[in-house]
């Protein structure tokens, strides 16, 4: 596999985004609140909208997409100082090349220019992901028991937060 490059996805990248999203739901079904079946049935417009309403970065090895991470800013006067990190996934081979860290670094650079804090949820049993987030100063502030339910049982989720290095003024 080649060196990893990370860039923001645009609505024109919806096919690549759909591809990696479905790969994530197949490769790590326990880590996501959605299912492959539900998202595979969605029209292209759904994926275009996701790329329009959120910041989504893709990790690429050459021309192949091998990872994704999304960031959505909260809405409303009293909540827009926060954003939510979602949908983080790196293909197994890309993880060894630092795709996860590269995507988180890129997302957080954008977030630090927009918000004061970033929150996320992560399946508690995903020790590798928890370790990755901790490397970027995310701290656990809670645990939701039985947050996700599937045919294989329940998964707890950790609630994590990272505060911007330089708090922004209100407004």
C-alpha positions in Angstrom: 0.0 0.0 0.0 1.2 3.5 -0.8 1.6 6.6 1.4 -1.7 8.0 2.8 -3.0 11.3 1.6 -6.0 13.0 3.4 -8.3 15.5 1.8 -11.8 16.9 2.4 -14.4 15.2 0.3 -16.8 17.2 -1.8 -20.3 16.3 -3.1 -18.5 15.1 -6.3 -16.8 12.4 -4.2 -20.1 10.8 -3.1 -19.3 7.5 -4.9 -16.0 7.1 -3.0 -17.6 8.2 0.3 -20.4 5.6 -0.3 -17.8 2.9 -1.0 -15.8 3.5 2.2 -18.9 4.0 4.3 -20.3 0.6 3.2 -16.9 -1.0 3.7 -16.9 0.4 7.2 -20.3 -1.1 8.0 -19.1 -4.4 6.7 -15.7 -4.4 8.2 -16.6 -3.1 11.7 -20.4 -3.4 12.0 -20.3 -3.3 15.8 -18.7 0.2 15.7 -21.5 2.1 14.0 -25.1 2.9 14.8 -26.3 2.1 11.2 -26.1 -1.1 9.2 -24.8 -2.1 5.8 -28.3 -3.1 4.7 -29.8 0.3 5.7 -27.2 2.4 4.0 -26.7 0.2 0.9 -30.4 0.9 0.2 -30.0 4.7 0.4 -30.0 6.8 -2.8 -26.9 8.6 -4.0 -28.5 11.9 -2.8 -28.2 10.8 0.8 -24.4 10.5 0.5 -24.2 13.8 -1.4 -26.2 15.5 1.4 -23.8 14.0 4.1 -20.9 15.6 2.2 -22.8 18.9 2.1 -23.9 19.1 5.7 -20.8 17.8 7.4 -17.0 18.0 7.0 -15.9 14.6 5.8 -12.3 13.7 5.0 -11.1 10.7 3.1 -7.8 8.9 3.4 -6.4 7.7 0.1 -3.7 5.3 -0.9 -3.1 6.4 -4.4 -6.5 6.8 -6.0 -8.2 4.3 -3.6 -10.2 5.6 -0.7 -9.1 3.7 2.5 -10.6 5.7 5.3 -13.1 8.4 6.4 -13.9 10.7 9.3 -16.7 13.2 9.7 -17.3 16.3 11.7 -20.6 18.0 12.3 -21.0 21.3 14.0 -23.8 21.6 16.5 -26.6 24.0 15.6 -28.2 26.8 17.7 -26.7 29.8 19.5 -26.0 27.9 22.7 -24.5 24.7 21.1 -22.5 25.9 18.1 -19.3 26.0 20.2 -19.3 22.2 19.8 -18.8 19.7 17.0 -19.3 15.9 16.9 -16.7 13.6 15.4 -18.4 10.7 13.7 -17.9 7.8 11.2 -14.2 7.3 11.7 -13.0 4.2 9.9 -9.7 3.1 8.3 -9.3 -0.1 6.3 -7.1 -2.6 8.1 -4.1 -2.1 5.8 -4.4 1.7 6.0 -4.3 1.7 9.8 -0.7 0.4 9.8 0.2 3.4 7.6 -1.3 5.9 10.0 -4.6 6.7 8.2 -6.5 7.1 11.4 -4.1 9.5 12.9 -3.8 11.5 9.7 -7.6 11.8 9.4 -8.0 12.8 13.1 -5.2 15.4 12.8 -6.9 16.9 9.6 -10.3 17.0 11.2 -9.1 18.6 14.4 -7.2 21.2 12.5 -10.4 22.2 10.9 -12.4 21.9 14.2 -10.0 24.1 16.1 -10.8 27.0 13.7 -14.5 26.6 14.2 -15.4 25.3 17.7 -14.2 25.1 21.3 -14.7 21.4 21.8 -15.2 18.2 19.9 -17.2 15.2 21.3 -17.4 11.6 20.1 -18.7 8.2 21.0 -16.7 5.1 20.6 -17.5 1.4 21.3 -15.8 0.7 24.7 -14.3 -2.6 23.4 -12.5 -0.8 20.5 -9.3 -0.4 22.5 -7.3 0.7 19.4 -9.7 3.6 18.7 -9.8 4.7 22.3 -6.0 4.8 22.3 -6.0 6.8 19.1 -8.4 9.4 20.4 -6.5 9.6 23.6 -3.3 10.5 21.7 -5.2 13.5 20.4 -6.2 14.7 23.9 -9.7 13.2 24.0 -10.8 12.4 27.5 -13.6 10.0 28.6 -16.3 11.8 30.5 -18.9 9.0 30.6 -20.1 5.6 29.5 -23.4 4.7 28.0 -24.2 1.1 28.8 -25.8 -1.0 26.1 -25.7 2.0 23.7 -25.8 -0.3 20.6 -27.7 -3.5 20.1 -27.2 -6.0 17.3 -27.8 -9.7 16.8 -24.5 -10.4 18.6 -25.5 -8.5 21.7 -24.9 -5.1 23.3 -22.0 -2.6 23.0 -21.3 0.1 25.6 -20.1 3.4 24.2 -17.6 5.8 25.8 -18.4 9.5 25.6 -15.2 11.5 24.9 -14.4 15.2 24.6 -11.4 17.3 23.4 -11.2 21.0 24.2 -9.6 23.3 21.6 -6.2 24.5 22.5 -7.3 28.1 22.2 -10.9 28.8 23.3 -12.8 31.0 20.8 -14.8 34.0 21.8 -18.6 33.6 22.2 -20.7 34.2 19.1 
